Amino acid sequence: MDGNPDNGKQELHQLIEQLPADQVPAALQYMHYLCADPVLLSLLNAPPDDEPYTEAQREHDAEAEASIARGDGISHAEVLREFHQ
């Protein structure tokens, strides 16, 4: 590809014609992804959080997971009821 957008689009059209039928859904999904909202794309492509995971965070997460395992959490239905009151 020589950098000319028109030539690139022409090459894409040629590749689409060569695409096996079972790959069309994946290609279509990827094309929709490439044409998506730029803010969404920036969020999807953001680097992972590089801040250290502290011992305090680990303890808090372990407490939360234990609470959920005990059934102490609030159900989705209950949360929705609170919002619709």
C-alpha positions in Angstrom: 0.0 0.0 0.0 1.4 3.4 -1.0 -0.3 5.6 1.6 -2.9 6.9 -0.8 -6.3 6.4 1.0 -8.1 5.7 -2.3 -5.7 2.9 -3.1 -6.1 1.5 0.4 -9.9 1.5 0.0 -9.5 -0.2 -3.3 -7.3 -2.9 -1.7 -9.9 -3.3 1.1 -12.6 -3.9 -1.5 -10.4 -6.6 -3.2 -9.8 -8.3 0.1 -13.4 -8.3 1.0 -14.2 -10.0 -2.3 -11.7 -12.7 -1.4 -12.9 -13.2 2.1 -14.4 -16.6 3.0 -18.1 -16.4 3.8 -17.6 -17.7 7.4 -15.2 -14.7 8.1 -17.6 -12.0 7.0 -19.2 -11.5 10.4 -15.8 -11.0 12.1 -14.6 -8.6 9.4 -17.9 -6.7 9.6 -17.6 -6.4 13.4 -14.0 -5.2 13.1 -15.1 -2.6 10.5 -17.8 -1.3 12.8 -15.2 -1.1 15.5 -12.9 1.0 13.4 -15.7 3.4 12.5 -17.0 3.7 16.1 -17.2 6.8 18.2 -13.6 8.2 18.7 -14.2 8.6 22.5 -15.2 4.9 22.7 -12.2 3.9 20.7 -9.9 5.8 23.0 -11.4 4.1 26.0 -11.1 0.7 24.4 -7.5 1.3 23.4 -6.4 2.9 26.6 -3.4 1.3 28.3 -4.0 -0.7 31.4 -3.8 0.9 34.8 -0.1 1.0 35.7 -0.5 2.1 39.3 0.6 -0.5 41.8 -2.1 -2.7 43.4 -1.6 -2.0 47.1 -2.0 -4.3 50.0 -4.8 -2.2 51.3 -6.6 -2.6 48.0 -6.1 -6.4 48.1 -7.5 -6.6 51.6 -10.5 -4.5 50.6 -11.2 -6.6 47.5 -10.8 -9.8 49.5 -13.4 -8.5 52.1 -15.8 -7.6 49.2 -15.4 -11.0 47.6 -16.0 -12.7 50.9 -19.1 -10.6 51.5 -20.5 -11.6 48.1 -19.7 -15.3 48.8 -21.6 -15.0 52.1 -24.6 -13.6 50.2 -24.3 -10.2 51.9 -24.5 -8.3 48.6 -27.4 -6.3 47.3 -29.3 -8.0 44.4 -29.6 -6.2 41.1 -33.4 -6.2 41.5 -33.0 -4.4 44.9 -30.8 -1.8 43.4 -33.2 -1.2 40.6 -36.1 -0.9 43.1 -34.1 1.8 44.9 -33.7 3.8 41.8 -37.3 3.6 40.7 -38.8 4.7 44.0 
